[in-house]
């Protein structure tokens, strides 16, 4: 059995960020076009890439590189959009 080191912890934090962002999206707590969603995904995928530096897996590496690139596209689009989407989804309350 291998030991659990700091690269594993960093990778697991990255996975938690990605899964947490997706859960928030599905629960309607976060808009998929929001800056926070893209940042969380980019940071999460980057942390997984750090862990892969120490225990490489080509398939996981390819997925995470695409995840970072797609998240960066979302970041750029969001920053350049004058009608930015708030991080939280409107709950539909009264005005």
Biopython code that builds the backbone (N, CA, C, O; Angstrom):
import numpy as np
from Bio.PDB.StructureBuilder import StructureBuilder

atoms = [
    (1, "UNK", "N", (0.844, -1.182, 0.000)),
    (1, "UNK", "CA", (0.000, 0.000, 0.000)),
    (1, "UNK", "C", (0.885, 1.239, 0.000)),
    (1, "UNK", "O", (1.885, 1.295, 0.715)),
    (2, "UNK", "N", (0.516, 2.223, -0.799)),
    (2, "UNK", "CA", (1.295, 3.448, -0.852)),
    (2, "UNK", "C", (0.869, 4.388, 0.268)),
    (2, "UNK", "O", (-0.234, 4.293, 0.808)),
    (3, "UNK", "N", (1.773, 5.293, 0.595)),
    (3, "UNK", "CA", (1.455, 6.255, 1.654)),
    (3, "UNK", "C", (0.670, 7.433, 1.079)),
    (3, "UNK", "O", (0.725, 7.724, -0.116)),
    (4, "UNK", "N", (-0.051, 8.089, 1.960)),
    (4, "UNK", "CA", (-0.846, 9.262, 1.588)),
    (4, "UNK", "C", (-0.006, 10.488, 1.897)),
    (4, "UNK", "O", (0.245, 10.803, 3.060)),
    (5, "UNK", "N", (0.429, 11.184, 0.840)),
    (5, "UNK", "CA", (1.292, 12.346, 1.026)),
    (5, "UNK", "C", (0.587, 13.635, 0.660)),
    (5, "UNK", "O", (-0.594, 13.645, 0.312)),
    (6, "UNK", "N", (1.337, 14.723, 0.747)),
    (6, "UNK", "CA", (0.751, 16.024, 0.455)),
    (6, "UNK", "C", (0.244, 16.138, -0.986)),
    (6, "UNK", "O", (-0.749, 16.831, -1.208)),
    (7, "UNK", "N", (0.881, 15.485, -1.992)),
    (7, "UNK", "CA", (0.302, 15.573, -3.339)),
    (7, "UNK", "C", (-1.099, 14.952, -3.411)),
    (7, "UNK", "O", (-1.960, 15.428, -4.150)),
    (8, "UNK", "N", (-1.313, 13.889, -2.638)),
    (8, "UNK", "CA", (-2.635, 13.268, -2.597)),
    (8, "UNK", "C", (-3.653, 14.219, -1.970)),
    (8, "UNK", "O", (-4.779, 14.341, -2.451)),
    (9, "UNK", "N", (-3.251, 14.881, -0.905)),
    (9, "UNK", "CA", (-4.134, 15.841, -0.243)),
    (9, "UNK", "C", (-4.500, 16.988, -1.186)),
    (9, "UNK", "O", (-5.664, 17.378, -1.276)),
    (10, "UNK", "N", (-3.504, 17.521, -1.883)),
    (10, "UNK", "CA", (-3.735, 18.613, -2.831)),
    (10, "UNK", "C", (-4.694, 18.162, -3.934)),
    (10, "UNK", "O", (-5.620, 18.889, -4.292)),
    (11, "UNK", "N", (-4.468, 16.967, -4.466)),
    (11, "UNK", "CA", (-5.352, 16.437, -5.501)),
    (11, "UNK", "C", (-6.768, 16.227, -5.003)),
    (11, "UNK", "O", (-7.728, 16.505, -5.721)),
    (12, "UNK", "N", (-6.904, 15.739, -3.780)),
    (12, "UNK", "CA", (-8.235, 15.516, -3.212)),
    (12, "UNK", "C", (-8.967, 16.834, -2.949)),
    (12, "UNK", "O", (-10.187, 16.908, -3.097)),
    (13, "UNK", "N", (-8.239, 17.854, -2.566)),
    (13, "UNK", "CA", (-8.854, 19.182, -2.406)),
    (13, "UNK", "C", (-9.352, 19.670, -3.768)),
    (13, "UNK", "O", (-10.441, 20.235, -3.870)),
    (14, "UNK", "N", (-8.549, 19.449, -4.809)),
    (14, "UNK", "CA", (-8.966, 19.821, -6.161)),
    (14, "UNK", "C", (-10.224, 19.097, -6.592)),
    (14, "UNK", "O", (-11.133, 19.701, -7.163)),
    (15, "UNK", "N", (-10.278, 17.803, -6.320)),
    (15, "UNK", "CA", (-11.476, 17.026, -6.653)),
    (15, "UNK", "C", (-12.678, 17.560, -5.882)),
    (15, "UNK", "O", (-13.766, 17.685, -6.444)),
    (16, "UNK", "N", (-12.493, 17.875, -4.602)),
    (16, "UNK", "CA", (-13.593, 18.404, -3.784)),
    (16, "UNK", "C", (-14.103, 19.731, -4.352)),
    (16, "UNK", "O", (-15.309, 19.981, -4.351)),
    (17, "UNK", "N", (-13.195, 20.582, -4.835)),
    (17, "UNK", "CA", (-13.611, 21.856, -5.434)),
    (17, "UNK", "C", (-14.433, 21.632, -6.697)),
    (17, "UNK", "O", (-15.478, 22.255, -6.883)),
    (18, "UNK", "N", (-13.959, 20.741, -7.561)),
    (18, "UNK", "CA", (-14.666, 20.479, -8.815)),
    (18, "UNK", "C", (-16.034, 19.869, -8.541)),
    (18, "UNK", "O", (-17.040, 20.314, -9.094)),
    (19, "UNK", "N", (-16.068, 18.858, -7.692)),
    (19, "UNK", "CA", (-17.333, 18.186, -7.384)),
    (19, "UNK", "C", (-18.273, 19.134, -6.629)),
    (19, "UNK", "O", (-19.480, 19.143, -6.871)),
    (20, "UNK", "N", (-17.716, 19.922, -5.723)),
    (20, "UNK", "CA", (-18.536, 20.879, -4.978)),
    (20, "UNK", "C", (-19.154, 21.930, -5.887)),
    (20, "UNK", "O", (-20.316, 22.298, -5.716)),
    (21, "UNK", "N", (-18.373, 22.418, -6.860)),
    (21, "UNK", "CA", (-18.898, 23.404, -7.805)),
    (21, "UNK", "C", (-20.004, 22.792, -8.659)),
    (21, "UNK", "O", (-21.018, 23.434, -8.932)),
    (22, "UNK", "N", (-19.800, 21.554, -9.075)),
    (22, "UNK", "CA", (-20.823, 20.896, -9.895)),
    (22, "UNK", "C", (-22.085, 20.628, -9.082)),
    (22, "UNK", "O", (-23.197, 20.773, -9.592)),
    (23, "UNK", "N", (-21.919, 20.241, -7.832)),
    (23, "UNK", "CA", (-23.073, 20.038, -6.955)),
    (23, "UNK", "C", (-23.839, 21.355, -6.763)),
    (23, "UNK", "O", (-25.067, 21.381, -6.842)),
    (24, "UNK", "N", (-23.111, 22.433, -6.513)),
    (24, "UNK", "CA", (-23.751, 23.743, -6.349)),
    (24, "UNK", "C", (-24.498, 24.150, -7.618)),
    (24, "UNK", "O", (-25.572, 24.748, -7.547)),
    (25, "UNK", "N", (-23.931, 23.826, -8.769)),
    (25, "UNK", "CA", (-24.590, 24.106, -10.036)),
    (25, "UNK", "C", (-25.901, 23.323, -10.135)),
    (25, "UNK", "O", (-26.939, 23.883, -10.487)),
    (26, "UNK", "N", (-25.848, 22.041, -9.827)),
    (26, "UNK", "CA", (-27.031, 21.190, -9.942)),
    (26, "UNK", "C", (-28.111, 21.541, -8.923)),
    (26, "UNK", "O", (-29.299, 21.359, -9.190)),
    (27, "UNK", "N", (-27.706, 22.039, -7.764)),
    (27, "UNK", "CA", (-28.660, 22.432, -6.732)),
    (27, "UNK", "C", (-29.200, 23.847, -6.943)),
    (27, "UNK", "O", (-30.044, 24.314, -6.179)),
    (28, "UNK", "N", (-28.707, 24.526, -7.984)),
    (28, "UNK", "CA", (-29.169, 25.876, -8.276)),
    (28, "UNK", "C", (-28.556, 26.928, -7.371)),
    (28, "UNK", "O", (-29.077, 28.039, -7.274)),
    (29, "UNK", "N", (-27.473, 26.601, -6.717)),
    (29, "UNK", "CA", (-26.794, 27.553, -5.832)),
    (29, "UNK", "C", (-25.746, 28.378, -6.567)),
    (29, "UNK", "O", (-25.272, 29.389, -6.049)),
    (30, "UNK", "N", (-25.385, 27.950, -7.771)),
    (30, "UNK", "CA", (-24.327, 28.598, -8.534)),
    (30, "UNK", "C", (-24.713, 28.559, -10.005)),
    (30, "UNK", "O", (-25.197, 27.539, -10.496)),
    (31, "UNK", "N", (-24.502, 29.657, -10.701)),
    (31, "UNK", "CA", (-24.777, 29.717, -12.129)),
    (31, "UNK", "C", (-23.527, 29.257, -12.884)),
    (31, "UNK", "O", (-22.412, 29.651, -12.541)),
    (32, "UNK", "N", (-23.713, 28.438, -13.893)),
    (32, "UNK", "CA", (-22.596, 27.914, -14.668)),
    (32, "UNK", "C", (-21.822, 28.971, -15.438)),
    (32, "UNK", "O", (-20.698, 28.723, -15.876)),
    (33, "UNK", "N", (-22.414, 30.153, -15.605)),
    (33, "UNK", "CA", (-21.723, 31.245, -16.298)),
    (33, "UNK", "C", (-21.065, 32.213, -15.321)),
    (33, "UNK", "O", (-20.440, 33.189, -15.736)),
    (34, "UNK", "N", (-21.203, 31.947, -14.034)),
    (34, "UNK", "CA", (-20.665, 32.847, -13.005)),
    (34, "UNK", "C", (-19.147, 32.719, -12.911)),
    (34, "UNK", "O", (-18.573, 31.657, -13.152)),
    (35, "UNK", "N", (-18.528, 33.819, -12.559)),
    (35, "UNK", "CA", (-17.074, 33.854, -12.395)),
    (35, "UNK", "C", (-16.609, 32.834, -11.361)),
    (35, "UNK", "O", (-15.607, 32.151, -11.572)),
    (36, "UNK", "N", (-17.324, 32.728, -10.256)),
    (36, "UNK", "CA", (-16.946, 31.796, -9.198)),
    (36, "UNK", "C", (-16.913, 30.357, -9.681)),
    (36, "UNK", "O", (-16.044, 29.585, -9.276)),
    (37, "UNK", "N", (-17.849, 29.991, -10.542)),
    (37, "UNK", "CA", (-17.878, 28.618, -11.066)),
    (37, "UNK", "C", (-16.611, 28.323, -11.875)),
    (37, "UNK", "O", (-15.992, 27.274, -11.699)),
    (38, "UNK", "N", (-16.232, 29.234, -12.749)),
    (38, "UNK", "CA", (-15.036, 29.040, -13.571)),
    (38, "UNK", "C", (-13.770, 29.037, -12.723)),
    (38, "UNK", "O", (-12.867, 28.232, -12.953)),
    (39, "UNK", "N", (-13.702, 29.935, -11.748)),
    (39, "UNK", "CA", (-12.519, 29.986, -10.879)),
    (39, "UNK", "C", (-12.385, 28.696, -10.089)),
    (39, "UNK", "O", (-11.300, 28.120, -10.009)),
    (40, "UNK", "N", (-13.489, 28.242, -9.505)),
    (40, "UNK", "CA", (-13.453, 27.020, -8.701)),
    (40, "UNK", "C", (-13.009, 25.826, -9.535)),
    (40, "UNK", "O", (-12.210, 25.010, -9.076)),
    (41, "UNK", "N", (-13.519, 25.719, -10.749)),
    (41, "UNK", "CA", (-13.126, 24.615, -11.619)),
    (41, "UNK", "C", (-11.662, 24.711, -12.049)),
    (41, "UNK", "O", (-10.959, 23.702, -12.081)),
    (42, "UNK", "N", (-11.207, 25.905, -12.374)),
    (42, "UNK", "CA", (-9.817, 26.075, -12.795)),
    (42, "UNK", "C", (-8.855, 25.748, -11.654)),
    (42, "UNK", "O", (-7.852, 25.065, -11.861)),
    (43, "UNK", "N", (-9.157, 26.232, -10.466)),
    (43, "UNK", "CA", (-8.298, 25.951, -9.308)),
    (43, "UNK", "C", (-8.336, 24.462, -8.974)),
    (43, "UNK", "O", (-7.295, 23.852, -8.726)),
    (44, "UNK", "N", (-9.524, 23.881, -8.968)),
    (44, "UNK", "CA", (-9.649, 22.454, -8.665)),
    (44, "UNK", "C", (-8.859, 21.596, -9.635)),
    (44, "UNK", "O", (-8.108, 20.714, -9.218)),
    (45, "UNK", "N", (-9.021, 21.847, -10.924)),
    (45, "UNK", "CA", (-8.293, 21.071, -11.927)),
    (45, "UNK", "C", (-6.790, 21.290, -11.817)),
    (45, "UNK", "O", (-6.013, 20.357, -12.016)),
    (46, "UNK", "N", (-6.378, 22.502, -11.505)),
    (46, "UNK", "CA", (-4.945, 22.784, -11.331)),
    (46, "UNK", "C", (-4.371, 22.002, -10.154)),
    (46, "UNK", "O", (-3.249, 21.500, -10.223)),
    (47, "UNK", "N", (-5.139, 21.903, -9.084)),
    (47, "UNK", "CA", (-4.671, 21.134, -7.929)),
    (47, "UNK", "C", (-4.559, 19.641, -8.257)),
    (47, "UNK", "O", (-3.637, 18.969, -7.795)),
    (48, "UNK", "N", (-5.486, 19.136, -9.041)),
    (48, "UNK", "CA", (-5.386, 17.737, -9.470)),
    (48, "UNK", "C", (-4.139, 17.559, -10.336)),
    (48, "UNK", "O", (-3.447, 16.547, -10.221)),
    (49, "UNK", "N", (-3.848, 18.532, -11.201)),
    (49, "UNK", "CA", (-2.631, 18.455, -12.025)),
    (49, "UNK", "C", (-1.370, 18.429, -11.172)),
    (49, "UNK", "O", (-0.404, 17.744, -11.507)),
    (50, "UNK", "N", (-1.377, 19.175, -10.070)),
    (50, "UNK", "CA", (-0.221, 19.143, -9.161)),
    (50, "UNK", "C", (-0.028, 17.729, -8.640)),
    (50, "UNK", "O", (1.096, 17.228, -8.609)),
    (51, "UNK", "N", (-1.102, 17.088, -8.234)),
    (51, "UNK", "CA", (-0.972, 15.726, -7.714)),
    (51, "UNK", "C", (-0.513, 14.756, -8.801)),
    (51, "UNK", "O", (0.211, 13.802, -8.516)),
    (52, "UNK", "N", (-0.930, 14.995, -10.037)),
    (52, "UNK", "CA", (-0.522, 14.125, -11.138)),
    (52, "UNK", "C", (0.961, 14.272, -11.474)),
    (52, "UNK", "O", (1.555, 13.377, -12.076)),
    (53, "UNK", "N", (1.543, 15.373, -11.095)),
    (53, "UNK", "CA", (2.985, 15.562, -11.303)),
    (53, "UNK", "C", (3.776, 14.485, -10.548)),
    (53, "UNK", "O", (4.850, 14.069, -10.983)),
    (54, "UNK", "N", (3.233, 14.048, -9.423)),
    (54, "UNK", "CA", (3.918, 13.084, -8.571)),
    (54, "UNK", "C", (3.478, 11.647, -8.817)),
    (54, "UNK", "O", (4.213, 10.712, -8.502)),
    (55, "UNK", "N", (2.301, 11.464, -9.371)),
    (55, "UNK", "CA", (1.794, 10.125, -9.681)),
    (55, "UNK", "C", (1.008, 10.240, -10.982)),
    (55, "UNK", "O", (-0.217, 10.353, -10.983)),
    (56, "UNK", "N", (1.756, 10.208, -12.100)),
    (56, "UNK", "CA", (1.205, 10.539, -13.413)),
    (56, "UNK", "C", (0.234, 9.492, -13.920)),
    (56, "UNK", "O", (0.435, 8.289, -13.749)),
    (57, "UNK", "N", (-0.836, 9.986, -14.555)),
    (57, "UNK", "CA", (-1.819, 9.167, -15.238)),
    (57, "UNK", "C", (-2.235, 9.965, -16.467)),
    (57, "UNK", "O", (-2.819, 11.041, -16.339)),
    (58, "UNK", "N", (-1.941, 9.449, -17.651)),
    (58, "UNK", "CA", (-2.156, 10.204, -18.879)),
    (58, "UNK", "C", (-3.619, 10.593, -19.084)),
    (58, "UNK", "O", (-3.907, 11.737, -19.436)),
    (59, "UNK", "N", (-4.532, 9.670, -18.872)),
    (59, "UNK", "CA", (-5.948, 9.971, -19.075)),
    (59, "UNK", "C", (-6.420, 11.085, -18.145)),
    (59, "UNK", "O", (-7.105, 12.011, -18.580)),
    (60, "UNK", "N", (-6.057, 10.998, -16.880)),
    (60, "UNK", "CA", (-6.447, 12.029, -15.914)),
    (60, "UNK", "C", (-5.790, 13.362, -16.278)),
    (60, "UNK", "O", (-6.413, 14.416, -16.155)),
    (61, "UNK", "N", (-4.546, 13.316, -16.722)),
    (61, "UNK", "CA", (-3.837, 14.527, -17.117)),
    (61, "UNK", "C", (-4.565, 15.232, -18.269)),
    (61, "UNK", "O", (-4.753, 16.448, -18.237)),
    (62, "UNK", "N", (-4.973, 14.464, -19.282)),
    (62, "UNK", "CA", (-5.663, 15.046, -20.434)),
    (62, "UNK", "C", (-6.976, 15.692, -20.007)),
    (62, "UNK", "O", (-7.285, 16.808, -20.424)),
    (63, "UNK", "N", (-7.743, 14.997, -19.181)),
    (63, "UNK", "CA", (-9.017, 15.552, -18.713)),
    (63, "UNK", "C", (-8.787, 16.850, -17.957)),
    (63, "UNK", "O", (-9.489, 17.832, -18.197)),
    (64, "UNK", "N", (-7.824, 16.874, -17.057)),
    (64, "UNK", "CA", (-7.591, 18.065, -16.233)),
    (64, "UNK", "C", (-7.053, 19.231, -17.046)),
    (64, "UNK", "O", (-7.388, 20.380, -16.761)),
    (65, "UNK", "N", (-6.232, 18.964, -18.046)),
    (65, "UNK", "CA", (-5.752, 20.053, -18.911)),
    (65, "UNK", "C", (-6.934, 20.686, -19.641)),
    (65, "UNK", "O", (-7.048, 21.910, -19.694)),
    (66, "UNK", "N", (-7.806, 19.861, -20.199)),
    (66, "UNK", "CA", (-8.996, 20.403, -20.859)),
    (66, "UNK", "C", (-9.887, 21.141, -19.868)),
    (66, "UNK", "O", (-10.467, 22.172, -20.208)),
    (67, "UNK", "N", (-10.002, 20.623, -18.644)),
    (67, "UNK", "CA", (-10.836, 21.261, -17.619)),
    (67, "UNK", "C", (-10.302, 22.665, -17.309)),
    (67, "UNK", "O", (-11.076, 23.612, -17.170)),
    (68, "UNK", "N", (-8.991, 22.789, -17.204)),
    (68, "UNK", "CA", (-8.381, 24.106, -16.943)),
    (68, "UNK", "C", (-8.607, 25.036, -18.129)),
    (68, "UNK", "O", (-9.000, 26.188, -17.946)),
    (69, "UNK", "N", (-8.364, 24.550, -19.337)),
    (69, "UNK", "CA", (-8.520, 25.394, -20.528)),
    (69, "UNK", "C", (-9.965, 25.866, -20.670)),
    (69, "UNK", "O", (-10.206, 27.048, -20.915)),
    (70, "UNK", "N", (-10.920, 24.964, -20.521)),
    (70, "UNK", "CA", (-12.332, 25.343, -20.636)),
    (70, "UNK", "C", (-12.709, 26.335, -19.542)),
    (70, "UNK", "O", (-13.452, 27.284, -19.796)),
    (71, "UNK", "N", (-12.207, 26.128, -18.336)),
    (71, "UNK", "CA", (-12.488, 27.060, -17.238)),
    (71, "UNK", "C", (-11.892, 28.432, -17.517)),
    (71, "UNK", "O", (-12.506, 29.453, -17.207)),
    (72, "UNK", "N", (-10.704, 28.459, -18.098)),
    (72, "UNK", "CA", (-10.089, 29.738, -18.444)),
    (72, "UNK", "C", (-10.875, 30.456, -19.531)),
    (72, "UNK", "O", (-10.977, 31.683, -19.510)),
    (73, "UNK", "N", (-11.430, 29.711, -20.477)),
    (73, "UNK", "CA", (-12.300, 30.317, -21.493)),
    (73, "UNK", "C", (-13.501, 30.961, -20.802)),
    (73, "UNK", "O", (-13.881, 32.084, -21.133)),
    (74, "UNK", "N", (-14.092, 30.256, -19.852)),
    (74, "UNK", "CA", (-15.220, 30.815, -19.101)),
    (74, "UNK", "C", (-14.832, 32.051, -18.321)),
    (74, "UNK", "O", (-15.598, 33.012, -18.258)),
    (75, "UNK", "N", (-13.644, 32.040, -17.722)),
    (75, "UNK", "CA", (-13.158, 33.211, -16.982)),
    (75, "UNK", "C", (-13.020, 34.421, -17.897)),
    (75, "UNK", "O", (-13.488, 35.511, -17.570)),
    (76, "UNK", "N", (-12.382, 34.227, -19.032)),
    (76, "UNK", "CA", (-12.166, 35.331, -19.976)),
    (76, "UNK", "C", (-13.496, 35.869, -20.484)),
    (76, "UNK", "O", (-13.697, 37.082, -20.549)),
    (77, "UNK", "N", (-14.394, 34.975, -20.840)),
    (77, "UNK", "CA", (-15.708, 35.417, -21.328)),
    (77, "UNK", "C", (-16.455, 36.188, -20.251)),
    (77, "UNK", "O", (-17.106, 37.190, -20.544)),
    (78, "UNK", "N", (-16.366, 35.727, -19.007)),
    (78, "UNK", "CA", (-17.074, 36.384, -17.915)),
    (78, "UNK", "C", (-16.499, 37.765, -17.646)),
    (78, "UNK", "O", (-17.250, 38.726, -17.476)),
    (79, "UNK", "N", (-15.189, 37.873, -17.606)),
    (79, "UNK", "CA", (-14.537, 39.153, -17.311)),
    (79, "UNK", "C", (-14.821, 40.165, -18.421)),
    (79, "UNK", "O", (-14.956, 41.358, -18.151)),
    (80, "UNK", "N", (-14.911, 39.699, -19.656)),
    (80, "UNK", "CA", (-15.160, 40.598, -20.789)),
    (80, "UNK", "C", (-16.637, 40.879, -21.023)),
    (80, "UNK", "O", (-16.979, 41.632, -21.935)),
    (81, "UNK", "N", (-17.521, 40.291, -20.222)),
    (81, "UNK", "CA", (-18.966, 40.472, -20.402)),
    (81, "UNK", "C", (-19.469, 41.587, -19.492)),
    (81, "UNK", "O", (-19.374, 41.476, -18.270)),
    (82, "UNK", "N", (-20.008, 42.670, -20.078)),
    (82, "UNK", "CA", (-20.495, 43.772, -19.245)),
    (82, "UNK", "C", (-21.749, 43.405, -18.437)),
    (82, "UNK", "O", (-22.079, 44.084, -17.464)),
    (83, "UNK", "N", (-22.435, 42.351, -18.831)),
    (83, "UNK", "CA", (-23.628, 41.914, -18.096)),
    (83, "UNK", "C", (-23.297, 40.642, -17.320)),
    (83, "UNK", "O", (-23.915, 39.598, -17.526)),
    (84, "UNK", "N", (-22.320, 40.742, -16.430)),
    (84, "UNK", "CA", (-21.857, 39.579, -15.668)),
    (84, "UNK", "C", (-22.978, 38.897, -14.913)),
    (84, "UNK", "O", (-23.928, 39.529, -14.452)),
    (85, "UNK", "N", (-22.837, 37.597, -14.803)),
    (85, "UNK", "CA", (-23.788, 36.772, -14.061)),
    (85, "UNK", "C", (-23.340, 36.727, -12.603)),
    (85, "UNK", "O", (-22.164, 36.476, -12.341)),
    (86, "UNK", "N", (-24.239, 36.962, -11.648)),
    (86, "UNK", "CA", (-23.846, 36.830, -10.243)),
    (86, "UNK", "C", (-23.517, 35.378, -9.922)),
    (86, "UNK", "O", (-23.956, 34.467, -10.624)),
    (87, "UNK", "N", (-22.749, 35.166, -8.868)),
    (87, "UNK", "CA", (-22.328, 33.817, -8.502)),
    (87, "UNK", "C", (-23.498, 32.941, -8.113)),
    (87, "UNK", "O", (-23.557, 31.771, -8.492)),
    (88, "UNK", "N", (-24.430, 33.498, -7.360)),
    (88, "UNK", "CA", (-25.576, 32.720, -6.905)),
    (88, "UNK", "C", (-26.727, 32.868, -7.888)),
    (88, "UNK", "O", (-26.892, 33.904, -8.532)),
    (89, "UNK", "N", (-27.495, 31.835, -7.984)),
    (89, "UNK", "CA", (-28.692, 31.874, -8.828)),
    (89, "UNK", "C", (-29.784, 32.609, -8.068)),
    (89, "UNK", "O", (-29.965, 32.397, -6.869)),
    (90, "UNK", "N", (-30.506, 33.469, -8.765)),
    (90, "UNK", "CA", (-31.607, 34.210, -8.138)),
    (90, "UNK", "C", (-32.662, 33.225, -7.658)),
    (90, "UNK", "O", (-33.097, 32.359, -8.417)),
    (91, "UNK", "N", (-33.069, 33.353, -6.417)),
    (91, "UNK", "CA", (-34.028, 32.418, -5.841)),
    (91, "UNK", "C", (-35.460, 32.730, -6.248)),
    (91, "UNK", "O", (-36.383, 32.007, -5.873)),
    (92, "UNK", "N", (-35.653, 33.803, -7.016)),
    (92, "UNK", "CA", (-36.987, 34.132, -7.492)),
    (92, "UNK", "C", (-37.840, 34.823, -6.447)),
    (92, "UNK", "O", (-39.069, 34.784, -6.518)),
    (93, "UNK", "N", (-37.192, 35.460, -5.470)),
    (93, "UNK", "CA", (-37.915, 36.181, -4.426)),
    (93, "UNK", "C", (-38.582, 37.431, -4.964)),
    (93, "UNK", "O", (-38.400, 37.785, -6.129)),
    (94, "UNK", "N", (-39.336, 38.086, -4.137)),
    (94, "UNK", "CA", (-40.049, 39.295, -4.566)),
    (94, "UNK", "C", (-39.082, 40.459, -4.734)),
    (94, "UNK", "O", (-38.024, 40.505, -4.108)),
    (95, "UNK", "N", (-39.468, 41.395, -5.591)),
    (95, "UNK", "CA", (-38.622, 42.572, -5.866)),
    (95, "UNK", "C", (-38.741, 43.618, -4.813)),
    (95, "UNK", "O", (-38.094, 44.661, -4.903)),
]
sb = StructureBuilder()
sb.init_structure("model")
sb.init_model(0)
sb.init_chain("A")
sb.init_seg("    ")
for serial, (resi, resn, name, xyz) in enumerate(atoms, 1):
    if name == "N":
        sb.init_residue(resn, " ", resi, " ")
    sb.init_atom(name, np.array(xyz, "f"), 0.0, 1.0, " ", f" {name:<3s}", serial, name[0])
structure = sb.get_structure()
